[in-house]
Each structure stands twice: as structure tokens, then as C-alpha cells.
Amino acid sequence: MIVGQGVDIVEVRRIENVYKKFGLKFLNKVLSNKEIKKILSVDSYKLLIQKIASRFAAKEAVIKSFSKAIKKPKFRDFEILKFDSGSPFVKFKKKFEDKNKNSLIDDHQINISLSHENNYAIAFVTLSKIFYEKKKK
């Protein structure tokens, strides 16, 4: 059952201007050390900025997907990582998981899709509640 959705689109140039002005200070406010390391390993400056923009959009979309019943995370409470297949996924930090164990982690799933092109980056998130069937004894 879908309990929340979030979408965010950002203009890549706007993110580039913020990155040029604040550099690592901006990245450290929004991304985890692991995310920063992965993004900064990109060879192309254009691709670097697009990836920063798509991660920013992803963070915003995840936060928007949370309902009032569930405490909304902050940017650094979670990471946007990728499976070996290249598909993105959301990983919450242990501290956030521990604080919200009863209302979030055990029975919710997050699906995320990211895309970017020359001028825009977009992210779409669906937050679903998982219902478990009781096993018959």
C-alpha cells in the first residue's frame, strides 16, 4: 500500500552555482561522506554537477514522501546508493533507524528513480507500507 510519494526536479545550473559558491561545505550539508566520495570520483565536470543535482533531487523527493505520521528524515539521515546493477536505493543511517524503528524501518519500503539530462535532474520516490501475512501454524 502506497503511503507517500515524493518528486523533485532541479535545474542543474542552480545546483552548479551553489556548488561553485560553497563547494564541499554544500556537499557536506546534503550528502554523506560515502556519497561525496563516490560523486567526486567522476571524471567529467558536467557529469559531476548532474550527479550532485540528481542526488539533491533524490534527497528532496525522499523527504517529501514521508507522511506526518512518520518523522521526516533530514538530508544526512540517509544515503542514496546504487546496487551493482546501477539501480538506486535508499539506506538510512543506523541512528535514524534506531529512533524510528517502530514507525518506519520494519514495515516500509522505498522505491526511487533518478534521471538527469543537460539542464534538469529529477527524482521520484514511492513509500510503501509492507503487510506481512501471518504464517499458519
C-alpha positions in Angstrom: 0.0 0.0 0.0 1.5 3.4 -1.0 1.6 5.7 1.9 3.6 8.5 0.4 5.1 9.8 -2.8 7.7 12.5 -3.5 9.0 14.1 -6.6 11.6 16.8 -7.1 13.1 18.4 -10.1 16.1 20.8 -10.0 17.8 23.0 -12.6 21.3 21.7 -12.9 22.7 25.2 -13.3 21.2 26.3 -10.0 23.0 23.4 -8.2 26.2 24.2 -10.1 26.1 27.8 -8.9 25.6 26.6 -5.3 28.4 24.1 -5.7 30.8 26.8 -7.2 30.0 29.1 -4.3 30.1 26.7 -1.3 32.0 23.6 -2.7 32.4 20.8 -0.1 30.5 22.8 2.5 27.4 22.4 0.4 28.1 18.7 -0.3 28.7 18.0 3.4 25.3 19.6 4.3 23.4 17.4 1.9 25.4 14.2 1.3 27.1 11.5 3.4 30.9 11.0 3.2 30.3 7.9 1.2 28.1 9.7 -1.3 30.6 12.5 -1.6 33.5 10.2 -2.3 31.5 8.3 -5.0 30.4 11.5 -6.7 33.8 13.2 -6.6 35.3 10.2 -8.4 33.5 11.2 -11.6 35.9 12.3 -14.4 33.7 14.8 -16.2 32.8 18.1 -14.5 29.5 18.2 -16.4 28.6 14.7 -15.1 29.7 15.6 -11.6 27.3 18.5 -11.5 24.5 16.4 -12.9 25.1 13.7 -10.3 25.1 16.3 -7.5 21.8 17.7 -8.9 20.2 14.3 -9.1 21.3 13.4 -5.6 19.9 16.6 -4.3 16.6 16.0 -6.1 16.6 12.4 -4.6 17.1 13.7 -1.1 14.2 16.2 -1.5 11.9 13.5 -3.0 12.6 11.1 -0.2 11.8 13.7 2.4 8.6 14.7 0.6 7.4 11.1 0.5 7.1 10.9 4.3 3.7 11.5 5.8 3.0 13.4 9.0 2.7 10.0 10.8 6.3 9.2 10.2 9.1 11.6 11.3 10.7 13.1 8.2 14.4 12.5 7.8 16.9 15.2 7.3 19.4 15.1 4.3 22.1 13.4 6.2 19.9 10.8 7.9 20.0 8.6 4.8 22.1 7.9 1.7 21.2 7.4 -1.9 23.4 4.5 -3.0 23.4 2.1 -6.0 23.2 -1.6 -6.4 25.7 -3.3 -8.6 23.1 -3.2 -11.3 23.1 0.6 -11.1 19.6 0.9 -9.6 19.5 3.5 -6.8 18.3 2.6 -3.3 17.9 4.5 0.0 19.8 3.5 3.0 19.0 5.0 6.4 21.7 5.7 8.9 21.6 3.5 12.0 20.9 6.4 14.3 17.8 7.4 12.3 16.7 3.7 12.1 17.0 3.3 15.9 15.0 6.4 16.6 12.2 5.4 14.2 12.2 1.6 14.4 8.6 1.2 15.4 7.1 3.5 12.8 9.4 3.1 9.8 12.1 0.7 9.2 10.4 -2.7 9.8 7.3 -2.2 7.6 8.1 0.3 4.9 9.8 0.1 1.6 11.2 3.0 -0.6 11.4 2.8 -4.3 13.3 5.5 -6.0 14.0 6.5 -9.6 16.5 9.2 -10.7 17.2 10.8 -14.0 19.2 13.8 -15.3 20.0 15.4 -18.6 21.7 18.6 -19.7 19.5 21.1 -17.8 17.5 19.2 -15.2 17.6 16.4 -12.7 14.6 14.6 -11.3 13.8 12.1 -8.7 10.6 10.2 -7.9 10.0 8.2 -4.7 7.3 5.9 -3.6 7.0 5.0 0.1 5.0 1.8 0.6 3.8 0.0 3.7 4.6 -3.7 3.7 2.0 -6.0 5.1 3.2 -9.4 6.2 1.0 -12.5 6.1 0.9 -14.4 9.3 2.2 -17.9 8.9 -0.3 -20.7 9.7 0.8 -23.0 12.5 
